[in-house]
Amino acid sequence: MSYQVAVGWLELLAGLLLVLGPPILQEMSNLLLTLLMMGAIFTLVSLKESLNTCIPAIVCLGLLLLLDIC
């Protein structure tokens, strides 16, 4: 359970930095969130979850990669 809480806090902190932080911290938080979403997708695939369960993580990863390109 502490792993889930730690990941949740990391996501919240990185999301806030992505919205409110200076440009260098925005880039770092984008990288952190991208890695977290890749880990989430890997975990869902290895647990053989349905595609409906994976779609939110895939969409978030796509948006983060789009933000990184722009």
CHARMM internal coordinates of N, CA and C (Angstrom, degrees):
IC EDIT
DIST 1 N 1 CA 1.4502
DIST 1 CA 1 C 1.5334
ANGL 1 N 1 CA 1 C 110.92
DIST 1 C 2 N 1.3123
ANGL 1 CA 1 C 2 N 118.63
DIHE 1 N 1 CA 1 C 2 N -34.34
DIST 2 N 2 CA 1.4652
ANGL 1 C 2 N 2 CA 120.17
DIHE 1 CA 1 C 2 N 2 CA -178.31
DIST 2 CA 2 C 1.5318
ANGL 2 N 2 CA 2 C 110.99
DIHE 1 C 2 N 2 CA 2 C -67.76
DIST 2 C 3 N 1.3419
ANGL 2 CA 2 C 3 N 117.37
DIHE 2 N 2 CA 2 C 3 N -27.99
DIST 3 N 3 CA 1.4632
ANGL 2 C 3 N 3 CA 121.15
DIHE 2 CA 2 C 3 N 3 CA 176.11
DIST 3 CA 3 C 1.5231
ANGL 3 N 3 CA 3 C 110.15
DIHE 2 C 3 N 3 CA 3 C -63.32
DIST 3 C 4 N 1.3275
ANGL 3 CA 3 C 4 N 116.86
DIHE 3 N 3 CA 3 C 4 N -44.49
DIST 4 N 4 CA 1.4612
ANGL 3 C 4 N 4 CA 121.00
DIHE 3 CA 3 C 4 N 4 CA 179.98
DIST 4 CA 4 C 1.5221
ANGL 4 N 4 CA 4 C 111.12
DIHE 3 C 4 N 4 CA 4 C -64.76
DIST 4 C 5 N 1.2952
ANGL 4 CA 4 C 5 N 117.24
DIHE 4 N 4 CA 4 C 5 N -39.54
DIST 5 N 5 CA 1.4656
ANGL 4 C 5 N 5 CA 121.22
DIHE 4 CA 4 C 5 N 5 CA 178.89
DIST 5 CA 5 C 1.5261
ANGL 5 N 5 CA 5 C 110.17
DIHE 4 C 5 N 5 CA 5 C -65.86
DIST 5 C 6 N 1.3278
ANGL 5 CA 5 C 6 N 117.04
DIHE 5 N 5 CA 5 C 6 N -42.84
DIST 6 N 6 CA 1.4665
ANGL 5 C 6 N 6 CA 120.82
DIHE 5 CA 5 C 6 N 6 CA 179.66
DIST 6 CA 6 C 1.5222
ANGL 6 N 6 CA 6 C 111.10
DIHE 5 C 6 N 6 CA 6 C -63.55
DIST 6 C 7 N 1.3287
ANGL 6 CA 6 C 7 N 117.83
DIHE 6 N 6 CA 6 C 7 N -43.16
DIST 7 N 7 CA 1.4662
ANGL 6 C 7 N 7 CA 120.87
DIHE 6 CA 6 C 7 N 7 CA 178.44
DIST 7 CA 7 C 1.5226
ANGL 7 N 7 CA 7 C 110.35
DIHE 6 C 7 N 7 CA 7 C -65.39
DIST 7 C 8 N 1.3061
ANGL 7 CA 7 C 8 N 117.35
DIHE 7 N 7 CA 7 C 8 N -39.21
DIST 8 N 8 CA 1.4613
ANGL 7 C 8 N 8 CA 120.68
DIHE 7 CA 7 C 8 N 8 CA 177.72
DIST 8 CA 8 C 1.5123
ANGL 8 N 8 CA 8 C 112.18
DIHE 7 C 8 N 8 CA 8 C -62.08
DIST 8 C 9 N 1.3218
ANGL 8 CA 8 C 9 N 116.93
DIHE 8 N 8 CA 8 C 9 N -43.73
DIST 9 N 9 CA 1.4655
ANGL 8 C 9 N 9 CA 119.91
DIHE 8 CA 8 C 9 N 9 CA 178.58
DIST 9 CA 9 C 1.5270
ANGL 9 N 9 CA 9 C 110.89
DIHE 8 C 9 N 9 CA 9 C -66.49
DIST 9 C 10 N 1.3346
ANGL 9 CA 9 C 10 N 117.31
DIHE 9 N 9 CA 9 C 10 N -39.17
DIST 10 N 10 CA 1.4635
ANGL 9 C 10 N 10 CA 120.22
DIHE 9 CA 9 C 10 N 10 CA 177.02
DIST 10 CA 10 C 1.5288
ANGL 10 N 10 CA 10 C 111.12
DIHE 9 C 10 N 10 CA 10 C -61.59
DIST 10 C 11 N 1.3259
ANGL 10 CA 10 C 11 N 116.26
DIHE 10 N 10 CA 10 C 11 N -43.48
DIST 11 N 11 CA 1.4589
ANGL 10 C 11 N 11 CA 120.08
DIHE 10 CA 10 C 11 N 11 CA 178.70
DIST 11 CA 11 C 1.5288
ANGL 11 N 11 CA 11 C 110.95
DIHE 10 C 11 N 11 CA 11 C -63.13
DIST 11 C 12 N 1.3113
ANGL 11 CA 11 C 12 N 117.38
DIHE 11 N 11 CA 11 C 12 N -42.98
DIST 12 N 12 CA 1.4558
ANGL 11 C 12 N 12 CA 121.43
DIHE 11 CA 11 C 12 N 12 CA 179.95
DIST 12 CA 12 C 1.5285
ANGL 12 N 12 CA 12 C 111.09
DIHE 11 C 12 N 12 CA 12 C -64.11
DIST 12 C 13 N 1.3125
ANGL 12 CA 12 C 13 N 117.43
DIHE 12 N 12 CA 12 C 13 N -46.70
DIST 13 N 13 CA 1.4589
ANGL 12 C 13 N 13 CA 121.60
DIHE 12 CA 12 C 13 N 13 CA -179.86
DIST 13 CA 13 C 1.5275
ANGL 13 N 13 CA 13 C 110.98
DIHE 12 C 13 N 13 CA 13 C -64.12
DIST 13 C 14 N 1.3328
ANGL 13 CA 13 C 14 N 116.70
DIHE 13 N 13 CA 13 C 14 N -45.17
DIST 14 N 14 CA 1.4663
ANGL 13 C 14 N 14 CA 119.84
DIHE 13 CA 13 C 14 N 14 CA 179.68
DIST 14 CA 14 C 1.5223
ANGL 14 N 14 CA 14 C 110.88
DIHE 13 C 14 N 14 CA 14 C -65.79
DIST 14 C 15 N 1.3197
ANGL 14 CA 14 C 15 N 118.12
DIHE 14 N 14 CA 14 C 15 N -37.21
DIST 15 N 15 CA 1.4586
ANGL 14 C 15 N 15 CA 120.96
DIHE 14 CA 14 C 15 N 15 CA 177.28
DIST 15 CA 15 C 1.5196
ANGL 15 N 15 CA 15 C 112.06
DIHE 14 C 15 N 15 CA 15 C -64.33
DIST 15 C 16 N 1.3203
ANGL 15 CA 15 C 16 N 116.75
DIHE 15 N 15 CA 15 C 16 N -41.98
DIST 16 N 16 CA 1.4669
ANGL 15 C 16 N 16 CA 120.11
DIHE 15 CA 15 C 16 N 16 CA 177.57
DIST 16 CA 16 C 1.5242
ANGL 16 N 16 CA 16 C 111.52
DIHE 15 C 16 N 16 CA 16 C -65.12
DIST 16 C 17 N 1.3305
ANGL 16 CA 16 C 17 N 116.40
DIHE 16 N 16 CA 16 C 17 N -40.78
DIST 17 N 17 CA 1.4628
ANGL 16 C 17 N 17 CA 119.29
DIHE 16 CA 16 C 17 N 17 CA 177.71
DIST 17 CA 17 C 1.5234
ANGL 17 N 17 CA 17 C 111.18
DIHE 16 C 17 N 17 CA 17 C -66.96
DIST 17 C 18 N 1.3267
ANGL 17 CA 17 C 18 N 116.62
DIHE 17 N 17 CA 17 C 18 N -33.37
DIST 18 N 18 CA 1.4572
ANGL 17 C 18 N 18 CA 120.22
DIHE 17 CA 17 C 18 N 18 CA 178.72
DIST 18 CA 18 C 1.5227
ANGL 18 N 18 CA 18 C 110.77
DIHE 17 C 18 N 18 CA 18 C -65.11
DIST 18 C 19 N 1.3108
ANGL 18 CA 18 C 19 N 116.81
DIHE 18 N 18 CA 18 C 19 N -35.10
DIST 19 N 19 CA 1.4641
ANGL 18 C 19 N 19 CA 120.70
DIHE 18 CA 18 C 19 N 19 CA -178.19
DIST 19 CA 19 C 1.5290
ANGL 19 N 19 CA 19 C 111.83
DIHE 18 C 19 N 19 CA 19 C -86.43
DIST 19 C 20 N 1.3235
ANGL 19 CA 19 C 20 N 117.39
DIHE 19 N 19 CA 19 C 20 N -42.63
DIST 20 N 20 CA 1.4607
ANGL 19 C 20 N 20 CA 120.80
DIHE 19 CA 19 C 20 N 20 CA -169.15
DIST 20 CA 20 C 1.5266
ANGL 20 N 20 CA 20 C 115.19
DIHE 19 C 20 N 20 CA 20 C -109.00
DIST 20 C 21 N 1.3159
ANGL 20 CA 20 C 21 N 118.43
DIHE 20 N 20 CA 20 C 21 N -12.45
DIST 21 N 21 CA 1.4595
ANGL 20 C 21 N 21 CA 120.83
DIHE 20 CA 20 C 21 N 21 CA -171.99
DIST 21 CA 21 C 1.5115
ANGL 21 N 21 CA 21 C 114.28
DIHE 20 C 21 N 21 CA 21 C -81.35
DIST 21 C 22 N 1.3359
ANGL 21 CA 21 C 22 N 115.50
DIHE 21 N 21 CA 21 C 22 N 168.82
DIST 22 N 22 CA 1.4667
ANGL 21 C 22 N 22 CA 120.16
DIHE 21 CA 21 C 22 N 22 CA 174.11
DIST 22 CA 22 C 1.5389
ANGL 22 N 22 CA 22 C 109.85
DIHE 21 C 22 N 22 CA 22 C -68.83
DIST 22 C 23 N 1.3203
ANGL 22 CA 22 C 23 N 117.66
DIHE 22 N 22 CA 22 C 23 N 163.53
DIST 23 N 23 CA 1.4703
ANGL 22 C 23 N 23 CA 120.77
DIHE 22 CA 22 C 23 N 23 CA -173.22
DIST 23 CA 23 C 1.5357
ANGL 23 N 23 CA 23 C 114.83
DIHE 22 C 23 N 23 CA 23 C -53.90
DIST 23 C 24 N 1.3095
ANGL 23 CA 23 C 24 N 119.03
DIHE 23 N 23 CA 23 C 24 N -39.44
DIST 24 N 24 CA 1.4735
ANGL 23 C 24 N 24 CA 119.84
DIHE 23 CA 23 C 24 N 24 CA -178.24
DIST 24 CA 24 C 1.5286
ANGL 24 N 24 CA 24 C 110.63
DIHE 23 C 24 N 24 CA 24 C -67.23
DIST 24 C 25 N 1.3292
ANGL 24 CA 24 C 25 N 116.66
DIHE 24 N 24 CA 24 C 25 N -39.51
DIST 25 N 25 CA 1.4680
ANGL 24 C 25 N 25 CA 119.78
DIHE 24 CA 24 C 25 N 25 CA 177.48
DIST 25 CA 25 C 1.5271
ANGL 25 N 25 CA 25 C 111.27
DIHE 24 C 25 N 25 CA 25 C -71.67
DIST 25 C 26 N 1.3187
ANGL 25 CA 25 C 26 N 117.30
DIHE 25 N 25 CA 25 C 26 N -30.06
DIST 26 N 26 CA 1.4643
ANGL 25 C 26 N 26 CA 120.08
DIHE 25 CA 25 C 26 N 26 CA 175.61
DIST 26 CA 26 C 1.5225
ANGL 26 N 26 CA 26 C 110.73
DIHE 25 C 26 N 26 CA 26 C -64.68
DIST 26 C 27 N 1.3180
ANGL 26 CA 26 C 27 N 117.19
DIHE 26 N 26 CA 26 C 27 N -41.00
DIST 27 N 27 CA 1.4622
ANGL 26 C 27 N 27 CA 120.78
DIHE 26 CA 26 C 27 N 27 CA 177.84
DIST 27 CA 27 C 1.5245
ANGL 27 N 27 CA 27 C 111.13
DIHE 26 C 27 N 27 CA 27 C -65.02
DIST 27 C 28 N 1.3387
ANGL 27 CA 27 C 28 N 115.77
DIHE 27 N 27 CA 27 C 28 N -42.26
DIST 28 N 28 CA 1.4696
ANGL 27 C 28 N 28 CA 119.10
DIHE 27 CA 27 C 28 N 28 CA 179.86
DIST 28 CA 28 C 1.5246
ANGL 28 N 28 CA 28 C 111.24
DIHE 27 C 28 N 28 CA 28 C -67.00
DIST 28 C 29 N 1.3177
ANGL 28 CA 28 C 29 N 117.49
DIHE 28 N 28 CA 28 C 29 N -40.45
DIST 29 N 29 CA 1.4624
ANGL 28 C 29 N 29 CA 119.95
DIHE 28 CA 28 C 29 N 29 CA 179.58
DIST 29 CA 29 C 1.5240
ANGL 29 N 29 CA 29 C 110.79
DIHE 28 C 29 N 29 CA 29 C -69.40
DIST 29 C 30 N 1.3364
ANGL 29 CA 29 C 30 N 117.95
DIHE 29 N 29 CA 29 C 30 N -33.63
DIST 30 N 30 CA 1.4542
ANGL 29 C 30 N 30 CA 120.98
DIHE 29 CA 29 C 30 N 30 CA 175.40
DIST 30 CA 30 C 1.5264
ANGL 30 N 30 CA 30 C 110.18
DIHE 29 C 30 N 30 CA 30 C -62.95
DIST 30 C 31 N 1.3181
ANGL 30 CA 30 C 31 N 116.87
DIHE 30 N 30 CA 30 C 31 N -42.70
DIST 31 N 31 CA 1.4684
ANGL 30 C 31 N 31 CA 120.65
DIHE 30 CA 30 C 31 N 31 CA 177.59
DIST 31 CA 31 C 1.5270
ANGL 31 N 31 CA 31 C 111.19
DIHE 30 C 31 N 31 CA 31 C -63.45
DIST 31 C 32 N 1.3176
ANGL 31 CA 31 C 32 N 116.79
DIHE 31 N 31 CA 31 C 32 N -44.01
DIST 32 N 32 CA 1.4627
ANGL 31 C 32 N 32 CA 120.70
DIHE 31 CA 31 C 32 N 32 CA 179.59
DIST 32 CA 32 C 1.5285
ANGL 32 N 32 CA 32 C 111.17
DIHE 31 C 32 N 32 CA 32 C -62.87
DIST 32 C 33 N 1.3298
ANGL 32 CA 32 C 33 N 117.12
DIHE 32 N 32 CA 32 C 33 N -44.95
DIST 33 N 33 CA 1.4615
ANGL 32 C 33 N 33 CA 120.36
DIHE 32 CA 32 C 33 N 33 CA 179.13
DIST 33 CA 33 C 1.5286
ANGL 33 N 33 CA 33 C 111.42
DIHE 32 C 33 N 33 CA 33 C -66.09
DIST 33 C 34 N 1.3323
ANGL 33 CA 33 C 34 N 117.29
DIHE 33 N 33 CA 33 C 34 N -36.06
DIST 34 N 34 CA 1.4658
ANGL 33 C 34 N 34 CA 120.44
DIHE 33 CA 33 C 34 N 34 CA 176.43
DIST 34 CA 34 C 1.5177
ANGL 34 N 34 CA 34 C 110.70
DIHE 33 C 34 N 34 CA 34 C -62.48
DIST 34 C 35 N 1.3193
ANGL 34 CA 34 C 35 N 116.72
DIHE 34 N 34 CA 34 C 35 N -44.77
DIST 35 N 35 CA 1.4679
ANGL 34 C 35 N 35 CA 120.29
DIHE 34 CA 34 C 35 N 35 CA 178.16
DIST 35 CA 35 C 1.5268
ANGL 35 N 35 CA 35 C 111.58
DIHE 34 C 35 N 35 CA 35 C -64.15
DIST 35 C 36 N 1.3201
ANGL 35 CA 35 C 36 N 116.94
DIHE 35 N 35 CA 35 C 36 N -40.45
DIST 36 N 36 CA 1.4612
ANGL 35 C 36 N 36 CA 120.31
DIHE 35 CA 35 C 36 N 36 CA 178.25
DIST 36 CA 36 C 1.5298
ANGL 36 N 36 CA 36 C 111.69
DIHE 35 C 36 N 36 CA 36 C -64.12
DIST 36 C 37 N 1.3250
ANGL 36 CA 36 C 37 N 117.43
DIHE 36 N 36 CA 36 C 37 N -40.26
DIST 37 N 37 CA 1.4704
ANGL 36 C 37 N 37 CA 120.53
DIHE 36 CA 36 C 37 N 37 CA 178.98
DIST 37 CA 37 C 1.5241
ANGL 37 N 37 CA 37 C 110.99
DIHE 36 C 37 N 37 CA 37 C -69.06
DIST 37 C 38 N 1.3283
ANGL 37 CA 37 C 38 N 117.27
DIHE 37 N 37 CA 37 C 38 N -37.16
DIST 38 N 38 CA 1.4620
ANGL 37 C 38 N 38 CA 119.78
DIHE 37 CA 37 C 38 N 38 CA 175.94
DIST 38 CA 38 C 1.5280
ANGL 38 N 38 CA 38 C 110.13
DIHE 37 C 38 N 38 CA 38 C -63.68
DIST 38 C 39 N 1.3226
ANGL 38 CA 38 C 39 N 116.50
DIHE 38 N 38 CA 38 C 39 N -40.63
DIST 39 N 39 CA 1.4602
ANGL 38 C 39 N 39 CA 120.70
DIHE 38 CA 38 C 39 N 39 CA 176.07
DIST 39 CA 39 C 1.5128
ANGL 39 N 39 CA 39 C 112.29
DIHE 38 C 39 N 39 CA 39 C -64.31
DIST 39 C 40 N 1.3254
ANGL 39 CA 39 C 40 N 116.59
DIHE 39 N 39 CA 39 C 40 N -38.57
DIST 40 N 40 CA 1.4639
ANGL 39 C 40 N 40 CA 120.44
DIHE 39 CA 39 C 40 N 40 CA 178.42
DIST 40 CA 40 C 1.5205
ANGL 40 N 40 CA 40 C 110.99
DIHE 39 C 40 N 40 CA 40 C -65.22
DIST 40 C 41 N 1.3407
ANGL 40 CA 40 C 41 N 116.77
DIHE 40 N 40 CA 40 C 41 N -43.23
DIST 41 N 41 CA 1.4626
ANGL 40 C 41 N 41 CA 120.24
DIHE 40 CA 40 C 41 N 41 CA 178.87
DIST 41 CA 41 C 1.5257
ANGL 41 N 41 CA 41 C 110.15
DIHE 40 C 41 N 41 CA 41 C -64.84
DIST 41 C 42 N 1.3221
ANGL 41 CA 41 C 42 N 116.99
DIHE 41 N 41 CA 41 C 42 N -43.50
DIST 42 N 42 CA 1.4645
ANGL 41 C 42 N 42 CA 120.23
DIHE 41 CA 41 C 42 N 42 CA 178.34
DIST 42 CA 42 C 1.5254
ANGL 42 N 42 CA 42 C 110.94
DIHE 41 C 42 N 42 CA 42 C -60.18
DIST 42 C 43 N 1.3191
ANGL 42 CA 42 C 43 N 116.63
DIHE 42 N 42 CA 42 C 43 N -42.94
DIST 43 N 43 CA 1.4656
ANGL 42 C 43 N 43 CA 120.37
DIHE 42 CA 42 C 43 N 43 CA 179.48
DIST 43 CA 43 C 1.5189
ANGL 43 N 43 CA 43 C 111.38
DIHE 42 C 43 N 43 CA 43 C -63.82
DIST 43 C 44 N 1.3311
ANGL 43 CA 43 C 44 N 117.23
DIHE 43 N 43 CA 43 C 44 N -44.63
DIST 44 N 44 CA 1.4611
ANGL 43 C 44 N 44 CA 120.70
DIHE 43 CA 43 C 44 N 44 CA -179.90
DIST 44 CA 44 C 1.5202
ANGL 44 N 44 CA 44 C 111.93
DIHE 43 C 44 N 44 CA 44 C -64.65
DIST 44 C 45 N 1.3345
ANGL 44 CA 44 C 45 N 116.75
DIHE 44 N 44 CA 44 C 45 N -39.08
DIST 45 N 45 CA 1.4721
ANGL 44 C 45 N 45 CA 119.95
DIHE 44 CA 44 C 45 N 45 CA 178.59
DIST 45 CA 45 C 1.5206
ANGL 45 N 45 CA 45 C 110.56
DIHE 44 C 45 N 45 CA 45 C -68.43
DIST 45 C 46 N 1.3305
ANGL 45 CA 45 C 46 N 117.30
DIHE 45 N 45 CA 45 C 46 N -41.99
DIST 46 N 46 CA 1.4660
ANGL 45 C 46 N 46 CA 119.36
DIHE 45 CA 45 C 46 N 46 CA -179.44
DIST 46 CA 46 C 1.5275
ANGL 46 N 46 CA 46 C 112.05
DIHE 45 C 46 N 46 CA 46 C -68.66
DIST 46 C 47 N 1.3359
ANGL 46 CA 46 C 47 N 117.47
DIHE 46 N 46 CA 46 C 47 N -25.49
DIST 47 N 47 CA 1.4580
ANGL 46 C 47 N 47 CA 120.89
DIHE 46 CA 46 C 47 N 47 CA 175.12
DIST 47 CA 47 C 1.5303
ANGL 47 N 47 CA 47 C 112.34
DIHE 46 C 47 N 47 CA 47 C -85.05
DIST 47 C 48 N 1.3476
ANGL 47 CA 47 C 48 N 115.76
DIHE 47 N 47 CA 47 C 48 N -1.11
DIST 48 N 48 CA 1.4642
ANGL 47 C 48 N 48 CA 122.76
DIHE 47 CA 47 C 48 N 48 CA 179.22
DIST 48 CA 48 C 1.5249
ANGL 48 N 48 CA 48 C 112.06
DIHE 47 C 48 N 48 CA 48 C 58.63
DIST 48 C 49 N 1.3281
ANGL 48 CA 48 C 49 N 115.03
DIHE 48 N 48 CA 48 C 49 N 44.70
DIST 49 N 49 CA 1.4587
ANGL 48 C 49 N 49 CA 120.62
DIHE 48 CA 48 C 49 N 49 CA 175.78
DIST 49 CA 49 C 1.5240
ANGL 49 N 49 CA 49 C 109.42
DIHE 48 C 49 N 49 CA 49 C -76.13
DIST 49 C 50 N 1.3273
ANGL 49 CA 49 C 50 N 116.69
DIHE 49 N 49 CA 49 C 50 N 161.78
DIST 50 N 50 CA 1.4593
ANGL 49 C 50 N 50 CA 120.46
DIHE 49 CA 49 C 50 N 50 CA -179.53
DIST 50 CA 50 C 1.5277
ANGL 50 N 50 CA 50 C 110.23
DIHE 49 C 50 N 50 CA 50 C -72.24
DIST 50 C 51 N 1.3169
ANGL 50 CA 50 C 51 N 114.71
DIHE 50 N 50 CA 50 C 51 N 163.30
DIST 51 N 51 CA 1.4625
ANGL 50 C 51 N 51 CA 120.27
DIHE 50 CA 50 C 51 N 51 CA -179.94
DIST 51 CA 51 C 1.5226
ANGL 51 N 51 CA 51 C 111.08
DIHE 50 C 51 N 51 CA 51 C -63.11
DIST 51 C 52 N 1.3330
ANGL 51 CA 51 C 52 N 117.62
DIHE 51 N 51 CA 51 C 52 N -34.25
DIST 52 N 52 CA 1.4713
ANGL 51 C 52 N 52 CA 120.72
DIHE 51 CA 51 C 52 N 52 CA 178.40
DIST 52 CA 52 C 1.5194
ANGL 52 N 52 CA 52 C 111.61
DIHE 51 C 52 N 52 CA 52 C -60.31
DIST 52 C 53 N 1.3146
ANGL 52 CA 52 C 53 N 117.58
DIHE 52 N 52 CA 52 C 53 N -31.75
DIST 53 N 53 CA 1.4596
ANGL 52 C 53 N 53 CA 121.54
DIHE 52 CA 52 C 53 N 53 CA 178.25
DIST 53 CA 53 C 1.5240
ANGL 53 N 53 CA 53 C 111.33
DIHE 52 C 53 N 53 CA 53 C -74.61
DIST 53 C 54 N 1.3262
ANGL 53 CA 53 C 54 N 117.14
DIHE 53 N 53 CA 53 C 54 N -31.08
DIST 54 N 54 CA 1.4653
ANGL 53 C 54 N 54 CA 121.94
DIHE 53 CA 53 C 54 N 54 CA -176.61
DIST 54 CA 54 C 1.5269
ANGL 54 N 54 CA 54 C 113.09
DIHE 53 C 54 N 54 CA 54 C -83.63
DIST 54 C 55 N 1.3191
ANGL 54 CA 54 C 55 N 118.02
DIHE 54 N 54 CA 54 C 55 N -20.59
DIST 55 N 55 CA 1.4683
ANGL 54 C 55 N 55 CA 121.20
DIHE 54 CA 54 C 55 N 55 CA -173.03
DIST 55 CA 55 C 1.5357
ANGL 55 N 55 CA 55 C 113.15
DIHE 54 C 55 N 55 CA 55 C -58.30
DIST 55 C 56 N 1.3430
ANGL 55 CA 55 C 56 N 121.70
DIHE 55 N 55 CA 55 C 56 N -44.53
DIST 56 N 56 CA 1.4763
ANGL 55 C 56 N 56 CA 118.61
DIHE 55 CA 55 C 56 N 56 CA 179.59
DIST 56 CA 56 C 1.5323
ANGL 56 N 56 CA 56 C 113.33
DIHE 55 C 56 N 56 CA 56 C -60.04
DIST 56 C 57 N 1.3137
ANGL 56 CA 56 C 57 N 117.64
DIHE 56 N 56 CA 56 C 57 N -40.66
DIST 57 N 57 CA 1.4635
ANGL 56 C 57 N 57 CA 120.14
DIHE 56 CA 56 C 57 N 57 CA 179.32
DIST 57 CA 57 C 1.5284
ANGL 57 N 57 CA 57 C 110.96
DIHE 56 C 57 N 57 CA 57 C -68.07
DIST 57 C 58 N 1.3299
ANGL 57 CA 57 C 58 N 117.30
DIHE 57 N 57 CA 57 C 58 N -36.67
DIST 58 N 58 CA 1.4661
ANGL 57 C 58 N 58 CA 120.87
DIHE 57 CA 57 C 58 N 58 CA 178.89
DIST 58 CA 58 C 1.5231
ANGL 58 N 58 CA 58 C 110.35
DIHE 57 C 58 N 58 CA 58 C -67.32
DIST 58 C 59 N 1.3301
ANGL 58 CA 58 C 59 N 116.89
DIHE 58 N 58 CA 58 C 59 N -42.27
DIST 59 N 59 CA 1.4642
ANGL 58 C 59 N 59 CA 120.67
DIHE 58 CA 58 C 59 N 59 CA 178.88
DIST 59 CA 59 C 1.5330
ANGL 59 N 59 CA 59 C 110.40
DIHE 58 C 59 N 59 CA 59 C -64.41
DIST 59 C 60 N 1.3171
ANGL 59 CA 59 C 60 N 117.15
DIHE 59 N 59 CA 59 C 60 N -44.36
DIST 60 N 60 CA 1.4694
ANGL 59 C 60 N 60 CA 120.55
DIHE 59 CA 59 C 60 N 60 CA 178.41
DIST 60 CA 60 C 1.5224
ANGL 60 N 60 CA 60 C 111.10
DIHE 59 C 60 N 60 CA 60 C -61.72
DIST 60 C 61 N 1.3419
ANGL 60 CA 60 C 61 N 116.72
DIHE 60 N 60 CA 60 C 61 N -42.39
DIST 61 N 61 CA 1.4605
ANGL 60 C 61 N 61 CA 119.82
DIHE 60 CA 60 C 61 N 61 CA 178.11
DIST 61 CA 61 C 1.5237
ANGL 61 N 61 CA 61 C 110.51
DIHE 60 C 61 N 61 CA 61 C -62.96
DIST 61 C 62 N 1.3141
ANGL 61 CA 61 C 62 N 117.75
DIHE 61 N 61 CA 61 C 62 N -42.13
DIST 62 N 62 CA 1.4579
ANGL 61 C 62 N 62 CA 120.52
DIHE 61 CA 61 C 62 N 62 CA 177.79
DIST 62 CA 62 C 1.5123
ANGL 62 N 62 CA 62 C 112.72
DIHE 61 C 62 N 62 CA 62 C -61.43
DIST 62 C 63 N 1.3219
ANGL 62 CA 62 C 63 N 116.65
DIHE 62 N 62 CA 62 C 63 N -42.71
DIST 63 N 63 CA 1.4679
ANGL 62 C 63 N 63 CA 120.17
DIHE 62 CA 62 C 63 N 63 CA 178.64
DIST 63 CA 63 C 1.5307
ANGL 63 N 63 CA 63 C 111.88
DIHE 62 C 63 N 63 CA 63 C -66.03
DIST 63 C 64 N 1.3228
ANGL 63 CA 63 C 64 N 116.37
DIHE 63 N 63 CA 63 C 64 N -38.94
DIST 64 N 64 CA 1.4671
ANGL 63 C 64 N 64 CA 119.57
DIHE 63 CA 63 C 64 N 64 CA 177.74
DIST 64 CA 64 C 1.5261
ANGL 64 N 64 CA 64 C 111.57
DIHE 63 C 64 N 64 CA 64 C -65.52
DIST 64 C 65 N 1.3396
ANGL 64 CA 64 C 65 N 115.95
DIHE 64 N 64 CA 64 C 65 N -39.95
DIST 65 N 65 CA 1.4742
ANGL 64 C 65 N 65 CA 118.59
DIHE 64 CA 64 C 65 N 65 CA 177.93
DIST 65 CA 65 C 1.5187
ANGL 65 N 65 CA 65 C 110.74
DIHE 64 C 65 N 65 CA 65 C -68.03
DIST 65 C 66 N 1.3202
ANGL 65 CA 65 C 66 N 117.55
DIHE 65 N 65 CA 65 C 66 N -36.85
DIST 66 N 66 CA 1.4592
ANGL 65 C 66 N 66 CA 121.18
DIHE 65 CA 65 C 66 N 66 CA 176.33
DIST 66 CA 66 C 1.5329
ANGL 66 N 66 CA 66 C 110.49
DIHE 65 C 66 N 66 CA 66 C -64.27
DIST 66 C 67 N 1.3143
ANGL 66 CA 66 C 67 N 116.59
DIHE 66 N 66 CA 66 C 67 N -41.38
DIST 67 N 67 CA 1.4570
ANGL 66 C 67 N 67 CA 121.00
DIHE 66 CA 66 C 67 N 67 CA 177.68
DIST 67 CA 67 C 1.5291
ANGL 67 N 67 CA 67 C 110.78
DIHE 66 C 67 N 67 CA 67 C -64.28
DIST 67 C 68 N 1.3177
ANGL 67 CA 67 C 68 N 116.64
DIHE 67 N 67 CA 67 C 68 N -35.94
DIST 68 N 68 CA 1.4619
ANGL 67 C 68 N 68 CA 121.09
DIHE 67 CA 67 C 68 N 68 CA 179.93
DIST 68 CA 68 C 1.5233
ANGL 68 N 68 CA 68 C 111.03
DIHE 67 C 68 N 68 CA 68 C -68.34
DIST 68 C 69 N 1.3379
ANGL 68 CA 68 C 69 N 116.45
DIHE 68 N 68 CA 68 C 69 N -37.01
DIST 69 N 69 CA 1.4653
ANGL 68 C 69 N 69 CA 120.53
DIHE 68 CA 68 C 69 N 69 CA -179.65
DIST 69 CA 69 C 1.5291
ANGL 69 N 69 CA 69 C 110.59
DIHE 68 C 69 N 69 CA 69 C -69.25
DIST 69 C 70 N 1.3310
ANGL 69 CA 69 C 70 N 115.74
DIHE 69 N 69 CA 69 C 70 N -40.88
DIST 70 N 70 CA 1.4702
ANGL 69 C 70 N 70 CA 119.98
DIHE 69 CA 69 C 70 N 70 CA -178.50
DIST 70 CA 70 C 1.4833
ANGL 70 N 70 CA 70 C 108.71
DIHE 69 C 70 N 70 CA 70 C -78.95
END
COOR INIT
IC SEED 1 N 1 CA 1 C
IC BUILD
